[in-house]
Every structure is written in structure tokens, then in C-alpha cells.
């Protein structure tokens, strides 16, 4: 199984001209502003503050690129980029700013040729949000491979996590897409995310 051995911030971008040149595949992380994207990235990468977290939702207003080096079977290096996309759907920002974030997302999906997969983060504790459904539809329309990460699984009794995830999957209208319950606090469930990446890269 792939194991993260190095992770470095590359750059932040707003427009396609700002995207870093890279020969490696992108795996992007998208979700509402308070769903815990930065915390998840830090957990998966085993770094405390690589992706900046904040108590204020909507802090990520840029597309942030990270270069990742995995180790396979202790000998082979495998590389890719993780991309932290701007959080969407936060009510306390202006309509102009929300539209700006939407354009950033659509430009990235349409123009970033090495994009290989997108993780949509949703909060396992809450019912399906229409904004997440719209995001899933955007990815399906573009035939972009994607999976769903159900964050904050530690907030639900272990015996109910699987059933809650299945219910959320149905509410989202998900059929073939996978859903991974994950807890950044307890650092559980991240192996499924890495395995999903591995299946695409190898």
C-alpha cells in the first residue's frame, strides 16, 4: 500500500495561468467551507499544519497545490499532487465572492488536464446538502472520477457509522460512487482514501 513520506506546499492559484506546471496527477478535495478539508489533508499527510485550518469557515479562498511523494513497497516512489479547493456554500460571504469561488472550481475542473480524481467531503452527521449534490452533478457531467468522504465519523456511535453513511449516500443520489467515513480526530478511515488513489495511479 502507498505510504506518504513527503508532502510540500507548491503554490496557491486563482486563475488557470497560476496553476503549477507538473507531470504528476492531481487529486482534488472539495466541500463546504466548514466540513474539515484542511484537517483531513493534515491527517492524511501526517502533518500538523501543512494545510491551514481555521475556526472561521471560508478561510480557503485560493486553490492550494501540494506535491506528495508516496513510497510503495519500501523501494519505489510514487508522486502526485493534492489540491485543496476553495470551500463553497458559506453564507456570510458576498454573492460576488461566492461566484468567484464557483468560477475557480469550474475553471479547474474544465482546464486542469492532469486531474485524475476528486474527493467530495460531506459531514456524516448532517443530511445531504443541495450544494454537495450540485457539485456531484458537475463532476458527473465532466466524467471526472470521484469519491465521497464522510467526515467527523467520530461524532457518531461506531455501531451507526455504516448505516448513517448508506443513508447519506442515498440522499446524495449516489449509485456507483464510493463513500468513506473518516475521522480526522481519531485518524481512522484514511487508508480507504489512499487505496482509492493507489488504484488510479498504479
N, C-alpha and C positions, 0 to 999 in steps of 0.2 A: 504493500500500500504506500502511496505517496506520503512523505513526511516533510513538513515545512522546515527548512533550515535557514532561510534568509528572506527578509522582506524589507524593502526600501521604498520610501516615497519618491515618486518621479516628478510629478508636476500637477498643477491644477489648471483646468481649462474651462472656458466659457464657449468659445466658438470652435468649429472644426479645425481651423488653422492652428489652434492651440494644442491639438492632440499630439502626444509624443509619437515620433516615429518608432516603430517596433516591429520586429519579425515574429513576435510571440502572440499567442491567442489572448483575447480579453475575456474575462468573466466578470459581469457587472452585478451590482447589488442595488436593488431599488425597493422603495417602500415609503410609507407615510412618514412624516417628519419625526414622530415620537415612537417609532417601532423598534429602535435599538440597532440601527445598522452599524454605527461606529463601534459599539460594544461587541457586536458579533464579529466584526472584522478583527478586532484586537484579540478576541478569544480564539478564533480560528488560526490566526497568525502567531499566537502565543506572545503577543507584545502588549504592554500595558497602555501605551499612549501613542501608538503609531497613527491610528485614526482618531481624530479629536472628538471627544464626547462632550456633551454639554447638557445642563439641566434645562436649557432653553430650546424647545423644538424648533426646527427650521434652520439650525446653525449651518448645515451643509448647503451652501448656495453655489458651489462650483462642482465640476466633475473632477474628482481626485483619483489619480492613477498611482498604482503601487506595483513594483516589479517583484515577483515572487520566484524563489528558487526552491523546488522540491527535491528530495532525494528519494530515489527508487532503488530498493534492494541494497542499500548502503553504498552503492557504487555509481549509479547513473544519475545525472542531474536532469531535471525536467523544469522548464521555465514557462511562466505565463504572467499576465497582468491581472490584478484585481482592480476593479473600477467602482468607486463609491459615488453613486449618482445622487443628485440633489433630492432631498425629501420632498414629497408632494402632499398637497391637501391640508397644509397648516392654515387655519382660518385667520390668524392675526397678522397676515401679511397682505399687502395690497393686491388687487386683481392684476395689475400690471406686472408685479413681481411673480405671481403665480404663472402668468402667461409666459414670462421669460424662462422660468424653470421648465415649463412644458416644451418650449422650443428647444431648449438644451437637450432634453430627453429624446425628442423626435429626431433631431439632427444626429445625435449619437447613434440611435438605432438605425437610421437610414444610411449613414455615411461611414461608419466605422467598420471597415471590411473584415477585420480580424476578430470581430465579436463572435464568440462561439457559444455563449450561454448567458442567461440572466437568472438571477435568484430574486424572486419577489418575496419580500418579508411582510408577514402579517402577524398580528398579535393573537396568539392562541386563545386568549381569554375573551375576545370580542367576536361578535357576529361579523359576517362578511361585509366589507365596506364597498360601496359602489365605485370608489376611486380605484380600488385594487382590481375590481372586475374590468374596468376600462383599461387599466394597464395590461392585464392579461390578454384582452382583445387586441390591443396594439401589437403585442408580441406574436399572437397567432396570425394576424393579418400579414405580418412580415416573415412568417415562418422561422422565427427565432426560437431556438431551443430554450426551454426554461423549466425551472422547478420552483416550488413554493417552500419557504422556510417559515414555520410557525414558531415565533419567538416566545420567550417568557413561559416556557413549559413548566418551570419550577413553581409557578403561581397556581398550578392546578395539581390536584392529587394524582399520584403516579397511576393509580388504577383507572383514572378517567382520561388520561392524555390521548390514548389511541382512539377512543370513541369520540372525543372532542375534535380531534384532527379530522376524522372521517366526516363528521357533521359539517365542519368548516369547509372541507373540500367540496361537499355537495352544494353548500350555499354559494361558493365561488363559481359553480358551474364547471368544475374541473373534472375531466374524464381520464385522460391519459397522463397528465402531468403528475409528478411525484410531489409529496408533501413531507417535510422533515421537521418534526418537533425538536426544538433546540433550546437549551438554557445557557445563556452567556454566564450567568451567575454560578451555576454548577458545572459549567464546561461539559455538558452532555449533549450528544446528538451530532456533534460536528464531524464525526467520521463519515456519516452518510453524505454530507456535503462534499467532502474530499473524494469519496468514492465516485460521486457523480461527475466531478471534474476529471478524475482519472479515466473513466470510461470514454470521455470525449477526447482526451489528449492522447491516449495510448491505443 
